[in-house]
Amino acid sequence: MSSPSKRREMDLMKLMMSDYKVETVNDGMQEFLVEFRGPQES
């Protein structure tokens, strides 16, 4: 079983390679912000 930090790194990399806007806090991988877009009508 992989460690939680490896899982976090993999998930973050997948988000960064997708169309989501991802910002890391203090250039680290512990905290990050992801912008999810909702439907245009809402």
C-alpha positions in Angstrom: 0.0 0.0 0.0 1.4 3.4 -0.9 1.9 6.2 1.6 -0.5 9.1 1.9 2.1 11.6 0.8 2.7 9.6 -2.4 -1.0 9.5 -3.1 -1.3 13.2 -2.5 1.6 13.9 -4.9 0.0 11.7 -7.6 -3.4 13.3 -7.2 -1.9 16.8 -7.3 0.1 16.0 -10.5 -3.1 14.6 -12.2 -5.0 17.8 -11.3 -2.1 20.0 -12.6 -2.1 18.1 -15.9 -5.8 18.4 -16.3 -7.8 21.5 -17.2 -8.3 22.5 -13.5 -6.6 25.7 -12.2 -4.3 24.5 -9.4 -2.3 26.8 -7.0 0.1 25.6 -4.4 0.5 27.3 -1.1 4.2 28.3 -0.3 5.3 26.2 -3.3 4.7 23.0 -1.3 2.6 20.0 -1.9 0.9 19.9 1.5 -1.6 22.7 0.7 -3.1 23.6 -2.6 -6.1 25.3 -4.1 -8.1 23.8 -7.0 -10.7 25.9 -8.9 -13.7 23.8 -9.9 -16.0 25.4 -12.5 -19.7 24.9 -12.1 -22.4 25.1 -14.7 -22.5 28.4 -16.6 -26.1 29.1 -15.6 -25.5 29.0 -11.9 
